[in-house]
Amino acid sequence: MERNALEDKVKAIIAEKLAIDEDSITMQSSFVNDLKADSMDILDLVSAFEEEFDITIPDEKGRSFETVEDVVDYLEMLLKK
């Protein structure tokens, strides 16, 4: 999957799960500070990414995601394998 397509898919999932406007999400958006996600929201997002991309994200890795770009970078690395 090309990076732009991956970015768009990740943003769409975030917008749906957090019930926010996709246009308000940037690659630098912080889940906690900008998108107002709490720990449960982040767990829900990690589950959604796992389901969408048919992957497993270790719990400690899922908790380490701070920005949208962190997620995209990680997914890009996993999906290239």
Backbone as CSV, one residue per row, in Angstrom:
resi,resn,N_x,N_y,N_z,CA_x,CA_y,CA_z,C_x,C_y,C_z
1,MET,0.849,-1.181,0.000,0.000,0.000,0.000,0.894,1.244,0.000
2,GLU,0.566,2.174,-0.854,1.333,3.422,-0.893,1.106,4.231,0.377
3,ARG,2.109,5.029,0.738,2.026,5.788,1.985,0.818,6.722,2.007
4,ASN,0.544,7.404,0.903,-0.603,8.328,0.887,-1.917,7.596,1.150
5,ALA,-2.058,6.430,0.554,-3.274,5.633,0.761,-3.345,5.161,2.212
6,LEU,-2.204,4.780,2.764,-2.152,4.347,4.156,-2.520,5.496,5.094
7,GLU,-1.961,6.676,4.830,-2.288,7.856,5.643,-3.784,8.140,5.598
8,ASP,-4.367,8.095,4.404,-5.801,8.370,4.257,-6.645,7.349,5.019
9,LYS,-6.257,6.076,4.942,-7.018,5.020,5.620,-6.922,5.187,7.136
10,VAL,-5.724,5.482,7.636,-5.541,5.681,9.079,-6.366,6.872,9.551
11,LYS,-6.324,7.972,8.807,-7.102,9.156,9.184,-8.601,8.851,9.182
12,ALA,-9.054,8.078,8.203,-10.478,7.728,8.128,-10.896,6.895,9.343
13,ILE,-10.054,5.955,9.746,-10.358,5.127,10.915,-10.408,5.994,12.163
14,ILE,-9.430,6.882,12.315,-9.391,7.765,13.485,-10.637,8.650,13.524
15,ALA,-10.985,9.237,12.386,-12.160,10.114,12.328,-13.421,9.361,12.726
16,GLU,-13.565,8.137,12.231,-14.755,7.341,12.545,-14.794,6.974,14.024
17,LYS,-13.682,6.474,14.545,-13.659,5.995,15.934,-13.773,7.126,16.948
18,LEU,-13.203,8.294,16.639,-13.250,9.413,17.580,-14.377,10.394,17.275
19,ALA,-15.145,10.094,16.218,-16.269,10.947,15.809,-15.832,12.404,15.629
20,ILE,-14.768,12.565,14.819,-14.274,13.913,14.510,-14.141,14.056,13.004
21,ASP,-13.974,15.288,12.556,-13.835,15.585,11.137,-12.461,15.138,10.651
22,GLU,-12.446,14.338,9.607,-11.184,13.833,9.072,-10.242,14.964,8.670
23,ASP,-10.792,16.083,8.218,-9.975,17.223,7.800,-9.212,17.859,8.967
24,SER,-9.638,17.580,10.189,-8.968,18.162,11.352,-7.769,17.320,11.797
25,ILE,-7.553,16.183,11.145,-6.468,15.274,11.522,-5.274,15.500,10.604
26,THR,-4.115,15.754,11.215,-2.875,15.871,10.442,-1.926,14.765,10.884
27,MET,-0.852,14.603,10.167,0.135,13.590,10.543,0.772,13.919,11.886
28,GLN,0.818,15.187,12.232,1.434,15.605,13.491,0.435,15.656,14.646
29,SER,-0.814,15.365,14.384,-1.828,15.404,15.440,-1.478,14.434,16.562
30,SER,-1.494,14.957,17.778,-1.281,14.127,18.965,-2.629,13.517,19.354
31,PHE,-2.626,12.214,19.611,-3.886,11.568,19.991,-4.474,12.193,21.256
32,VAL,-3.638,12.446,22.233,-4.112,12.962,23.511,-4.351,14.467,23.463
33,ASN,-3.361,15.228,23.016,-3.451,16.686,23.078,-4.339,17.303,22.005
34,ASP,-4.252,16.795,20.774,-5.009,17.401,19.669,-6.351,16.721,19.410
35,LEU,-6.361,15.403,19.496,-7.566,14.654,19.140,-8.389,14.260,20.358
36,LYS,-7.884,14.596,21.538,-8.603,14.371,22.809,-8.965,12.912,23.045
37,ALA,-8.084,12.006,22.612,-8.309,10.584,22.830,-7.809,10.190,24.217
38,ASP,-8.575,9.336,24.898,-8.111,8.812,26.178,-7.547,7.407,25.939
39,SER,-7.115,6.765,26.989,-6.465,5.457,26.837,-7.409,4.416,26.227
40,MET,-8.677,4.494,26.555,-9.645,3.553,25.968,-9.828,3.817,24.473
41,ASP,-9.849,5.092,24.095,-9.948,5.431,22.669,-8.754,4.867,21.905
42,ILE,-7.575,4.985,22.498,-6.370,4.515,21.821,-6.405,2.996,21.667
43,LEU,-6.855,2.290,22.689,-7.000,0.834,22.579,-7.987,0.465,21.477
44,ASP,-9.067,1.216,21.391,-10.074,0.989,20.349,-9.473,1.232,18.960
45,LEU,-8.669,2.287,18.848,-8.020,2.580,17.573,-7.042,1.470,17.181
46,VAL,-6.246,1.018,18.137,-5.287,-0.055,17.848,-6.030,-1.300,17.359
47,SER,-7.140,-1.637,18.005,-7.954,-2.783,17.571,-8.473,-2.582,16.150
48,ALA,-8.902,-1.368,15.854,-9.410,-1.070,14.509,-8.304,-1.193,13.465
49,PHE,-7.095,-0.725,13.794,-5.966,-0.849,12.856,-5.618,-2.321,12.640
50,GLU,-5.642,-3.097,13.715,-5.339,-4.528,13.602,-6.344,-5.215,12.689
51,GLU,-7.615,-4.893,12.886,-8.665,-5.511,12.078,-8.572,-5.079,10.615
52,GLU,-8.403,-3.794,10.381,-8.363,-3.265,9.016,-7.185,-3.814,8.212
53,PHE,-6.029,-3.900,8.853,-4.816,-4.288,8.133,-4.406,-5.740,8.382
54,ASP,-5.237,-6.494,9.118,-4.990,-7.908,9.402,-3.594,-8.127,9.979
55,ILE,-3.315,-7.393,11.060,-2.019,-7.452,11.735,-2.254,-7.546,13.239
56,THR,-1.182,-7.763,13.969,-1.222,-7.725,15.424,-0.237,-6.663,15.884
57,ILE,-0.699,-5.767,16.732,0.156,-4.724,17.291,0.341,-5.045,18.776
58,PRO,1.588,-5.288,19.202,1.811,-5.577,20.627,1.290,-4.442,21.510
59,ASP,0.759,-4.803,22.681,0.176,-3.804,23.584,1.135,-2.668,23.893
60,GLU,2.396,-3.000,24.190,3.347,-1.945,24.537,3.581,-0.996,23.361
61,LYS,3.530,-1.515,22.140,3.691,-0.662,20.956,2.456,0.225,20.790
62,GLY,1.292,-0.342,20.959,0.054,0.421,20.834,-0.003,1.576,21.815
63,ARG,0.491,1.349,23.023,0.500,2.413,24.037,1.543,3.485,23.747
64,SER,2.503,3.179,22.869,3.574,4.140,22.595,3.220,5.138,21.490
65,PHE,2.135,4.895,20.771,1.741,5.809,19.696,1.331,7.158,20.275
66,GLU,2.006,8.224,19.846,1.660,9.565,20.316,1.004,10.397,19.223
67,THR,1.436,10.197,17.976,0.888,10.982,16.862,0.381,10.049,15.766
68,VAL,-0.368,10.628,14.855,-0.866,9.884,13.702,0.321,9.346,12.897
69,GLU,1.355,10.153,12.769,2.537,9.732,12.014,3.201,8.506,12.641
70,ASP,3.194,8.409,13.968,3.744,7.223,14.638,3.038,5.960,14.147
71,VAL,1.730,6.037,14.042,0.937,4.885,13.592,1.249,4.567,12.131
72,VAL,1.234,5.583,11.282,1.480,5.367,9.856,2.877,4.785,9.631
73,ASP,3.876,5.331,10.314,5.245,4.809,10.173,5.309,3.341,10.570
74,TYR,4.680,3.003,11.683,4.697,1.620,12.169,3.968,0.695,11.202
75,LEU,2.792,1.099,10.749,2.031,0.261,9.817,2.774,0.097,8.503
76,GLU,3.394,1.164,8.030,4.147,1.095,6.774,5.265,0.067,6.908
77,MET,5.972,0.076,8.037,7.050,-0.878,8.263,6.510,-2.309,8.303
78,LEU,5.408,-2.514,9.024,4.836,-3.857,9.143,4.331,-4.388,7.800
79,LEU,3.691,-3.527,7.034,3.062,-3.966,5.803,4.058,-4.193,4.683
80,LYS,5.277,-3.708,4.838,6.312,-3.930,3.811,6.959,-5.293,3.938
81,LYS,6.757,-5.955,5.080,7.390,-7.259,5.315,6.777,-8.333,4.439
